[in-house]
Amino acid sequence: MKKRFILAAMLAAAPFAAFAEDNGFSYTYVEGGYTQARVDNDDELLGDFDAKGAYLRGSFAVNPSFYFFGGFSRAKDDDSVTFDLGDEQIRVDVEDELTLAEGGVGYHMAMGERVDFLAELSYLRLEEEVKVSAEGESEKESFDNNAGRIAVGLRGGSERMEGWVKAGYIDGSDFSGEFVGTLGGQYKFNQTWGLVGEVEVFNELTRFNAGVRASF
């Protein structure tokens, strides 16, 4: 009876073992590091929004094909403008903070020995808070954008290095069907630790991430 139980357990685990050895990619990880957000705008006084901050994100494989993922980032930009009014000058300080949160579900399928097809569906929330200060007084204004995103892509590479590319579509409150593109890569020191870099472009926003990933 004991041998039959062990054999049954091995057979039940066989599909998961095959999945784990399929291509070596982990869909359970935690990652964090430095982020930079750049927004192109037409403001001649302040110029482009160029903020720096930090991000944290992760993924959790719930079965051999699906995973949940989520992330949070916050970046801040400080600027100042001096107005010459003839007899006096007035300095205006502007603090612009951008917060992005996202959560969703993904699907992956092996397309080769070291290549996966990806499909993801997620909800994202983009918040911007602007604070303007001058002559000892300040005023704040906030903007909230909610949207849904769908994306497909490929993930592939070797035991040491891997990369991914995704193309998607965002639609929501202030996003009228915007294209989004993502390109990233990871250098792995071992099965757990790696260095990650990624760039993402949508609408007038470009995000750069550089961080450390722990895969499980």
C-alpha positions as CSV (number, residue, x, y, z in Angstrom):
1,M,0.0,0.0,0.0
2,K,2.8,2.4,0.9
3,K,4.5,1.8,-2.5
4,R,1.3,2.4,-4.3
5,F,0.8,5.7,-2.5
6,I,4.4,6.8,-3.4
7,L,3.9,5.8,-7.0
8,A,0.5,7.7,-7.2
9,A,2.2,10.8,-5.7
10,M,5.0,10.7,-8.2
11,L,2.5,10.3,-11.1
12,A,0.5,13.3,-9.8
13,A,3.6,15.4,-9.6
14,A,4.9,14.4,-13.0
15,P,3.1,17.2,-15.0
16,F,4.4,19.8,-12.6
17,A,8.0,18.4,-12.7
18,A,7.8,18.4,-16.5
19,F,6.7,22.1,-16.4
20,A,9.5,23.1,-14.1
21,E,12.1,21.4,-16.4
22,D,10.4,22.7,-19.6
23,N,12.4,25.8,-20.0
24,G,13.7,26.9,-16.6
25,F,11.8,30.2,-16.4
26,S,10.4,31.1,-13.0
27,Y,7.0,32.8,-12.7
28,T,7.3,33.3,-9.0
29,Y,9.6,36.1,-8.0
30,V,10.0,39.4,-6.1
31,E,11.7,42.4,-7.7
32,G,12.6,45.9,-6.7
33,G,14.9,48.8,-7.5
34,Y,15.2,52.1,-9.2
35,T,12.7,53.6,-11.6
36,Q,12.6,56.7,-13.8
37,A,9.5,58.1,-15.5
38,R,9.7,60.6,-18.3
39,V,6.7,62.4,-19.8
40,D,6.9,64.5,-22.9
41,N,4.7,67.6,-22.7
42,D,4.3,71.0,-24.4
43,D,5.0,73.1,-21.3
44,E,7.6,75.6,-22.4
45,L,8.3,76.8,-18.8
46,L,8.9,73.5,-17.0
47,G,9.8,71.3,-20.0
48,D,9.4,67.5,-19.9
49,F,8.5,65.7,-16.7
50,D,11.6,63.6,-15.6
51,A,11.0,61.9,-12.3
52,K,13.1,59.4,-10.3
53,G,12.0,57.0,-7.6
54,A,11.6,53.3,-6.7
55,Y,9.5,50.3,-7.7
56,L,8.4,47.0,-6.3
57,R,6.7,44.2,-8.1
58,G,6.2,40.4,-8.1
59,S,4.6,37.4,-9.7
60,F,3.2,34.1,-8.3
61,A,2.6,31.0,-10.3
62,V,-0.7,29.4,-9.3
63,N,-0.4,26.4,-11.7
64,P,1.7,25.3,-14.6
65,S,0.1,27.8,-17.0
66,F,-1.2,30.8,-15.0
67,Y,0.3,33.4,-12.7
68,F,-0.8,36.5,-10.9
69,F,1.4,39.6,-11.0
70,G,1.4,43.1,-9.6
71,G,3.6,46.1,-9.1
72,F,3.8,49.6,-7.5
73,S,6.1,52.5,-8.4
74,R,6.5,56.1,-7.3
75,A,8.7,58.8,-8.9
76,K,9.1,62.5,-8.1
77,D,10.3,65.5,-10.0
78,D,11.2,68.9,-8.5
79,D,11.4,72.0,-10.7
80,S,11.5,75.7,-10.3
81,V,10.8,78.7,-12.5
82,T,11.7,82.4,-11.9
83,F,9.5,85.1,-13.3
84,D,11.0,88.5,-13.8
85,L,8.4,91.2,-13.1
86,G,10.6,94.2,-13.5
87,D,11.3,95.4,-10.0
88,E,11.1,92.0,-8.5
89,Q,11.4,88.3,-9.2
90,I,9.1,85.6,-8.2
91,R,10.2,82.0,-7.9
92,V,7.7,79.2,-8.4
93,D,8.6,75.7,-7.1
94,V,6.8,72.7,-8.6
95,E,6.7,69.2,-7.1
96,D,5.3,66.5,-9.4
97,E,4.8,63.0,-8.1
98,L,3.7,60.1,-10.3
99,T,2.4,56.8,-8.7
100,L,1.6,53.7,-10.8
101,A,-0.1,50.5,-9.4
102,E,-0.9,47.5,-11.5
103,G,-2.3,44.0,-10.9
104,G,-3.4,41.2,-13.2
105,V,-3.3,37.6,-14.4
106,G,-1.0,36.1,-17.0
107,Y,-0.8,32.9,-19.1
108,H,2.3,31.3,-20.5
109,M,2.9,28.4,-22.9
110,A,6.1,26.8,-24.1
111,M,6.9,27.4,-27.8
112,G,10.3,25.8,-27.7
113,E,13.0,24.6,-25.5
114,R,13.8,28.1,-24.2
115,V,10.9,30.2,-25.5
116,D,7.5,31.0,-23.8
117,F,4.5,32.7,-25.3
118,L,2.9,35.2,-22.9
119,A,-0.6,36.7,-22.6
120,E,-1.5,39.1,-19.8
121,L,-4.6,41.0,-18.7
122,S,-4.3,43.7,-16.0
123,Y,-5.8,46.7,-14.3
124,L,-3.7,49.8,-13.7
125,R,-4.1,53.1,-11.8
126,L,-2.0,56.1,-12.6
127,E,-2.0,59.0,-10.1
128,E,-0.3,62.3,-10.5
129,E,0.0,64.9,-7.8
130,V,1.2,68.4,-8.6
131,K,2.2,70.9,-5.8
132,V,2.9,74.6,-6.8
133,S,4.5,76.9,-4.2
134,A,5.2,80.6,-4.5
135,E,5.5,83.5,-2.1
136,G,5.0,81.3,1.0
137,E,1.8,79.8,-0.4
138,S,1.1,76.4,-2.1
139,E,-1.6,74.7,-4.0
140,K,-2.1,71.0,-4.8
141,E,-3.9,69.3,-7.6
142,S,-4.4,65.6,-8.2
143,F,-5.2,63.6,-11.4
144,D,-6.3,59.9,-11.4
145,N,-6.4,57.6,-14.4
146,N,-7.8,54.1,-14.4
147,A,-7.3,51.7,-17.3
148,G,-7.2,48.1,-18.4
149,R,-4.3,46.6,-20.3
150,I,-4.0,43.5,-22.5
151,A,-0.6,42.4,-23.8
152,V,1.0,39.5,-25.6
153,G,4.7,38.7,-26.0
154,L,7.6,36.3,-25.9
155,R,10.1,35.3,-23.1
156,G,13.3,33.4,-24.0
157,G,17.0,33.0,-23.3
158,S,19.6,30.8,-21.6
159,E,20.3,29.8,-18.1
160,R,22.3,33.0,-17.5
161,M,20.5,35.5,-19.6
162,E,16.9,36.0,-20.7
163,G,14.8,38.6,-22.3
164,W,11.2,39.5,-23.0
165,V,9.2,41.7,-25.4
166,K,5.5,42.5,-25.1
167,A,3.1,44.5,-27.2
168,G,-0.2,45.6,-25.7
169,Y,-3.2,47.9,-25.7
170,I,-4.4,50.3,-22.9
171,D,-7.8,51.7,-22.7
172,G,-9.4,53.7,-19.8
173,S,-10.5,57.0,-18.4
174,D,-7.8,59.2,-20.0
175,F,-6.3,56.5,-22.4
176,S,-8.1,56.3,-25.7
177,G,-6.7,53.0,-27.0
178,E,-3.0,53.6,-26.5
179,F,-0.3,51.2,-27.7
180,V,2.2,50.0,-25.0
181,G,5.5,48.3,-25.7
182,T,7.8,46.6,-23.2
183,L,11.4,45.4,-23.6
184,G,13.3,43.8,-20.8
185,G,16.0,41.4,-19.7
186,Q,17.6,39.6,-16.8
187,Y,21.2,38.5,-16.0
188,K,21.1,35.6,-13.5
189,F,23.9,35.0,-11.0
190,N,22.2,31.7,-10.0
191,Q,18.8,30.2,-9.9
192,T,17.6,32.7,-7.3
193,W,19.3,36.1,-7.9
194,G,19.5,38.2,-11.0
195,L,19.8,41.8,-12.3
196,V,16.8,43.1,-14.2
197,G,16.4,46.0,-16.7
198,E,13.3,47.1,-18.5
199,V,11.9,50.0,-20.6
200,E,8.2,50.5,-21.2
201,V,6.6,53.1,-23.5
202,F,2.9,54.2,-23.7
203,N,1.2,57.4,-24.6
204,E,3.7,60.2,-23.7
205,L,5.2,58.2,-20.8
206,T,8.4,56.3,-20.9
207,R,9.5,54.2,-17.8
208,F,12.9,52.8,-17.1
209,N,13.4,50.1,-14.4
210,A,16.6,48.7,-13.0
211,G,16.6,46.3,-10.1
212,V,17.3,43.0,-8.4
213,R,15.0,39.9,-8.8
214,A,14.7,36.9,-6.4
215,S,13.1,34.0,-8.2
216,F,11.6,31.0,-6.4
